[in-house]
Amino acid sequence: MLSLEKQILYMLLHRRAISTSEFIRIFKGRGKSEQVIRNTLSSLKKKGYIVAEDRKYNLAEAGARVIESLQLKFSGMDTLWDERWHFVMFSIPEQHRSMRNSFRRELMQIGYGLLFDGVFVCPFNRENAVLELAAQFGLDKSWIRTAIGELRHGPITAIDAERIWPVQTLNEKYAWFIGWINDKIKESSAFIENSAELMPWDVLLLILEAGEAFGEILLEDPFLPKELLPDDWKMPKARELYHFYIGHKLAPLLQRDKELYSLIVSTD
């Protein structure tokens, strides 16, 4: 599932000042316990990602940077590739294994793949996000290096990409999502055709459900250039159906409730 922390940060990106009670109301509808929600808010506050003001939470600068690092990856999905590679090389002492594992996991989430032991590679420049992560985890500067260049021997091909990144697994997940979202589109059409009224709260829960399902796959997707993807890459179709479901089927039903609508559309 898309982590509760990231869902909260995205909501605070769209609408400032959300109370604990509202977060509890929202996420209890998605099956989260009140204690889990409170613990998550406390964790985000401790990390410096959110701040509390007048019994409501706002997005802190550090939290905004977390979301920006993910949006940077998403914004590069249609970018032309200059065929240069961006490398992150590190050697973190064994006594910091937990820190090392967390850093590796976050590198993969922003689009890097493991080329060799301790060497991660990405076709696009996400160095700023890497340095933010290094600072976040308290990595000693001597443990990490970054580089940009061309591979003069042993180019990374589409076949290599399937080893370095979970390309085939992701394609299968996108195929599953296409089937799932098509069913959801049919269900929403049936409601509208039968003049059945969906309450705004129910619509928000459907939007969160779809966002979790699609977001989980997006976070794993490195958004590689088309040169490194299979011919039957299903992400574009999945994205098209997701935006159709959210933008054309659900969002219009939520507009009459401005407070809930502001959770998915920026109020700035």
Disulfide bonds with the S-S distance in Angstrom:
none
